[in-house]
Amino acid sequence: MIVGLGTAVAASACYGVGSVLQAVGSRRSAREEAAKQAARGGGTAQVTGYGGPSLSSTAKAAVTWEFIVGTLLDFVGFALGALAARLLPLFLSQTIISANLVITAVLGIKLLGIKLHRADWTSIGVVCGALVLLGIAAGPEGDGHSPRATHWWVLIVTFVVIVGGTVLVRFLGANGAIVAGLLSGLGFGGLGIGVRILDGVDPFDLGKLAADPALYAVLIGGIGGMYLHTIALQIGSVNGATAALVVGETVVPGAVGVLWLGDTSRAGLAWLAVLGFVLAVSGAVAVAYFGKHDAQEPSATPDKSPEGTPSDVASRT
């Protein structure tokens, strides 16, 4: 349990720092692209017809140094989170990892010039308190054994969420930040469930691992979740997008772990686990609600605030 808790906390830290660095890179890239378009006499090549970021603008964001470092941290967090999902009940591991929104919010003050208000800090405090309750209430994790049909269902649902979500976010355009964050969280949730039920891990069997549909749910959920989260960071508040991700990657895996994978709480503390879970999700929703009002100005509009552009803020740190 102690090793699992430490692993989940480390994964949370990697994801939190990575999200802020990706936001810095995404927004710097968007502003540079907008400046180039303006110099060439206008145009909207960096957005789709619905106002969202185009594939080319997302690809350009992905090659900024901030985004690359953030992505490397995401991969480290991915590995640590996968290990935590094997060592802890999913409702505990996913919720601890989701606490990266606290790190994201605090670092966003410095690197993105975001101002947190009393409601933001209160919501963050609720999430932290909820994690303590979950840690106290968590019991042993289930054995992870499940019918092969479950593995196929995890793959199918994860595929539909990522592909369907990508299309939906494209149509929502500039208004799709929270939805993109939520769908990316569902993708990461599919990743967590897939890791938990993977065959061929212990003992290691490469043939059995490669033949398991859950492995491909892990890959699709991880890659697709990162893509949707990148879009959310490009068009919305980093705090709001990350908090929406928290809800997606916590609620579904937690419920699946308890209902089908044998995850349990300590004897007599089920009520505390439920309370902690509800508070954690409610706090994340509150951060998303309050955070959406702190989004940066649209990428095509120069930031004239005293704090300067996100890239200016980052360059002074």
N, C-alpha and C positions, 0 to 999 in steps of 0.2 A: 504493500500500500504506500509506504513512504517513497519508494523509488518511483512509483507511478505518479504520485503527487508532484514530486520534484520535476519529473519529465513533463508533466502537463503545464506547470508554471513556466518552465523554460520555453516550451512551445508557444505559450501565450506571449512571452516577452518578444520572441522572434517575430511573431505575426504582428504585434503592436508596432514595433519599430519599422518593420517592413512596410506596413500600410501607410505610415506617414511619409516614408521615403518615396514610395510609389506615387503618392499624391503630389509630392513636390515635383517629381519628374514629369508626371502627367500634365500638370498645370503649366510648368515651364515650357514643355513641348507645345501645348495648345496656344500659348501666348506667342511663341516664336513663329508658329505656323500662321497665326492671325496677322502678325506683323508682316510676314512675307506676302500674304495675300493682299494686304493693304498697299504694300509697295508696288505690287503688280497691277494695281487699279481695282482692287476689290475681288469679290468671289467668295464662295463658301465651300471650297473643296474639303475643308476639315470637318464638315458636318454633313449628315444625311438630309434628305428632303424633309425629315420630321424634326430636325434640330438636334439630333443626337450625334455623337462622334462617329466619323466614318472609320472603316477598317484601316485605312491608310494612316489616319491620325492616331489611332490606337497603337499601330505598329511603330510609328515614330516615337510615341511616348515610351514604348518598351525598350528603346535603345539609348535612353538617357542614362547617365551613370547612376543617378539616384534610383531610378527604377530597377536597374540591373542589380544593384546592391540589395534593394528591397526584395527583389525576387529571390536572390540567393538566400536571404533570411527566411523567406517563405518556404523554400525547399528544406532548410534545416528544421523549421517549425513543422513542416509536413512530416518529416521522419520522426521527430520527437512526439508529435501528436498521434501518429500511427502506433507508436510504442505505448503511449498512454492509453489508447483505446483498447489495447490488449491487456493492460494491467489493472484498469479501473472500470467500474460501472460506467456505461456511456453517459448517463445523466450527470455524473460527476466530472469525467474527463472532458466532455464537450463544453460544460459550463465553465470550468476553470480556463480552458483554452480561450473561450469566448470573452474572458475578462480582459483580453488584449484591448478592448475598447477603452479601458481606463488609461493604459499606456498611450494609446492613440490620442486620446483627448488631451493628456498632459503634454505630450511632445508637440501636438498641434499648436499649442500656445506659442511655443518658441519658433518652430520651423514654418508654420503656416500663418502666423499672426492671428490665430483664432482667439476670441475672447469668450471665456466660459462665465456664465452667470450663475446665480444661486441655484436656479432650477437644475442646471447641468450638474453642478457639484453634488446636489442632493440625490439626483438620479444615479450618479456614479457611486455615491456612498451606499445607496440601497443595493446595488449590484455587489459591491465588496462584502457587505454584511450578509447577503444571500449566499455567497460562496463559503463563508464561514459556517453557516448553517448546514449547507450541503456536505461539507467536509466532516462535520460532526455526525451527521445522520447516515452517511454512506456505509453500506455493508459490502460483502464480497461480490465480485463480478460473476456473471454466469460463465458457463464453459464455452459459449460461442458456437456450439454445434447446432446446425439447422439443416432442414431438408434442402436438397439441391434446387427445388423449385423456388425457395426463398432467395437463393443466389441469383437466379434468373430475374426474379421480380425486382431485386435491388438494381440490377443492370438496366432493365427496361425503364423503370421509373426515373433513374438518374439520367439516362439518355434523353427521355422526354422533357425533363425539367431543364436540362442544359440547352438542347436544341430549340425547344419551344420557347424557353425564356429568352434566348438570343433574338428570336424573331419578334417576340413581344416588346422587348426593350427597344428594338430598332423602331417600331411603330410609335412607342411612347416618346421617343426622342429626348429632348431636354428635361422632360418631366419624369423620366424613368429611373432616377438615381436610387430611390428607396426600393423600388421593385427589383432593380438590378442587384442591389445589396442583398435583398431577401433571397432571391433566386441563387445567388452565389453561395449564400449560406446553406441552402438546401443541397446544392452540389457538394459542398464540403461535408454536409451531413451524410450524404450517400457514401462519401469517401470513408467516413468514420465507421458506418455500419459495415461497409465492404471489408475494411481491414479487420474488423472484429470477427467476421465469419469466414475469412480466407482459409482455404484448405492448403495443405502443403507447407505450412509455416513451422509447426512444431510437432514432429520432427520435419526438417526441411526436405521437401521433395519437389524439384523443379518441374517435373512433368505434371504432377497434380496441381501445382500452383498455376502453371500456364493454362491448364484446362478449366480453371475455375472462373465462371462468369463474374464473380465478385471482384476479381483482379481488374477487369476492364471497367467495372463500375468505379473502382478506385481511381483509375487513370482518367476516365471521362469526367468524374466529379471534381478531381483536383485541377485538371487543366481548364475545364469549362468554368469552374468556380473562380479561378484566377482571372480569366478573361472578363467575366461579368463584373467582378469586383473592380477591375481596371476601368471599365466603362463607368461604374458608379462613382469612382474617384474623380473621373474626368468631368462629370457633369453635376456633381452634387457635393454636399458637405461631407468631409472625411469622417466626422463623428456620426452623422446620420447614416451614411452608407455602411459603416462598420457595425453600428448598433443593429441595423436591419439584418446584416449578415449573422450577428449573434443569435437573433431569434430563429433564423432558418437552420443554423447548424446545431442548435440546442434542443428545440422542442421535439422535432421528429426523431432524431437518434435517441434522445432520452426516453421517449415513449416506446420506441421499438425495443430498446434494451430491457425495459421493465416488462413489457407485454409478451415478448417472444424470445428473448435471449437469456432470461433468468437473472437479470440484475436485481439486487435487493438492497434494502436499507437495514440498519441495525434493528434488532428486535425492539419493538415499542416506539421506534422513532420514524415510522413512515410519515406521520403527520409533519415532522420537522423537515423531512426531505421534500415533501410536497410544498410546504411553505417556502423553503429556500428556493425551489425551482420556480415557483410562481413569482416570487420577488425578483429573482434574477432576470426572468423574461420581461416582467413589468418595468424594471429599471432600464433594461435595454431599449424597450419601446419608448420610454420617456426620453432617453438620450437621443434616439432617432427623431422624435417629434421636435424637441427643442433644438437639436443640432441642424435640422434642415433649414432653419432660419439663419444659420451662420455660414451658409455656402458662399464661396468666393463669387465675385462678379463673373459673368459669362466670359469665356475665353477670348472672345473677339473684342472685349471692352477693356481698355487699359485700366489698371487699378490705381486710383489716385489717393488711396487712403494713406494716412501717415505711416502705417507699418510698411508700405510698399508692396510690391508683388511678392508672391510666394517664393520666386527664385531670388529676389533681392533679400528676403528674410533669410533664406537658406544660406546665401553667400556671406551673410554677416555673422553666421554662427560658427 
